[in-house]
């Protein structure tokens, strides 16, 4: 059993979470910082490097105590090269040489990973709407948007911006439902009930509902 440690990094669009772990996965220290996505995300990697180096000093540890750093990140990654591209919530539109920069800046070995699956894509829903060839469907389609309110709002607007017929778009308010029989009042919006009148509403109606 080794006494050496690992540094884990969870890179997200709003927060970067760090942990120092044993080789067996026990968390010994953890901290976080806000993700700065300004200037095309150019501050993110330097911030990670500075934070790791600072905390190694803060905890009075030496770098030879560590096996290396592992980081999970959104976007499309090249495991061998340690690069990331298309992480739009990080403002990383072009390829980022993350591995080389972090290894040089910390002096520790570094590896990238994420939970992306072959054939699947990640990113903001609104970025994919324009890729759907609605005009080639001869009007034979329907769109149902399900998710958190901000996502549904901006996806609806993007659908309209791309010429989608508002009558063919539905918005799901199922998250508001509780009893599902119109008795508890939990899902009442204005004068309607989601469980009785929905849960999917035409966009022409949903866009005016006060949620």
Beta strands, then each sheet from edge to edge (+ up, - down):
strand 1: 5-11
strand 2: 15-22
strand 3: 27-34
strand 4: 66-72
strand 5: 76-78
strand 6: 83-85
strand 7: 110-113
strand 8: 143-145
strand 9: 169-172
strand 10: 188-189
strand 11: 192-193
strand 12: 200-202
sheet 1: 3+ 2- 1+ 4+ 7+
sheet 2: 5+ 6-
sheet 3: 8+ 9+ 12-
sheet 4: 10+ 11-
end
